[in-house]
Every structure is written in structure tokens, then in C-alpha cells.
Amino acid sequence: MKNWGNGRNSMRARWVLGVGIFAITAASYAQWSNPAEDVPAYHPSAPLKVSALPPILAGARLTGENFQYPWQRHVYEQVAKVGNVVYQLPCNCRCDRALGHTSLRSCFETLHGTECSTCAKEGVFAYQQTKLGKTPAQIRAAIARHDYESIDLAKQ
């Protein structure tokens, strides 16, 4: 006579295993997310009151061990000239996740822009594109295409 008890345990184990695999797959939702829709933090328009924002580092604060290369100081000086624009741009280094930054401008309110080439290149790119008459939306689109990656910081 056949022992149905073992068959039921085997079927139950397979069912539990199947549910477990489904749960793990569902939990790893990234397979269903679209990376193109995962845009780093930025503000869609210029700040209403610039004086309420933390200042971009300037002057004597652009010295010391964090400013070992001439381009570091130069980038901060350029970004300070287009502060409202960089406020409206995302930062592709994803410092919004790691540091809580709300836009590219946040990188230059701290020393982060000195140590991150992505931030620095985007800052230079934003300055250059603004001088060429591009709007923040156009610059944002170019940053999404990674157009800033061609910037050579050593030549700044």
C-alpha cells in the first residue's frame, strides 16, 4: 500500500519553497523598476528666497587640505555664479541618498564638491551651459545623458 503521508509532505515542502521564491522575487522589486525613472533629487524651479539657502562655500573657506588642486577652488567659484541653476539640477553621484542632498547645489554648500569628480564636473558643466544660454531644464537633460563626463577638471 502506498504511503500518502510522504507525498503530502513533499508537496507541502514544494509549495512552501515556491511561495518563498516568489516572496524573495517580489521583495527584489528592482527587476520591475525602470532605472531611467530613478532621477536623483533636484528642485524643478529656482528657489523663492535665495537668502534662506545655505551659502555656497566661498572666500577663505576655499582653502586648506580639501583644496589641493586649483580646479577645486575654481569649480566652487563658478558654481557660486550659477547658484540658482545648480539648485535646479540633480547630482548623479547619488549624494541625495547617501548624504541627503536635495540638488547639485547642496554639494557645494559643503566640502563634498572637492572630493567628488561627478559633482565637480556637473558644476563646471552647469556653469558652461548657463553661459551658453541653456535653461536649467536643458542642462538637466544633458546631465541625464551624462554630457558632463567629458569635462577635464585638470583643465579648469
C-alpha positions, 0 to 999 in steps of 0.5 A: 500500500502506498504511503500518502503521508510522504507525498503530502509532505513533499508537496507541502515542502514544494509549495512552501519553497515556491511561495518563498521564491516568489516572496524573495522575487517580489521583495527584489522589486528592482527587476520591475523598476525602470532605472531611467525613472530613478532621477536623483533629487533636484528642485524643478524651479529656482528657489523663492528666497535665495537668502534662506539657502545655505551659502555656497562655500566661498572666500577663505573657506576655499582653502586648506587640505580639501583644496589641493588642486586649483580646479577645486577652488575654481569649480566652487567659484563658478558654481557660486555664479550659477547658484540658482541653476545648480539648485535646479539640477540633480547630482548623479553621484547619488549624494541625495541618498547617501548624504541627503542632498536635495540638488547639485547645489547642496554639494557645494554648500559643503566640502563634498564638491572637492572630493567628488569628480561627478559633482565637480564636473556637473558644476563646471558643466552647469556653469558652461551651459548657463553661459551658453544660454541653456535653461536649467531644464536643458542642462538637466537633460544633458546631465541625464545623458551624462554630457558632463563626463567629458569635462577635464577638471585638470583643465579648469 
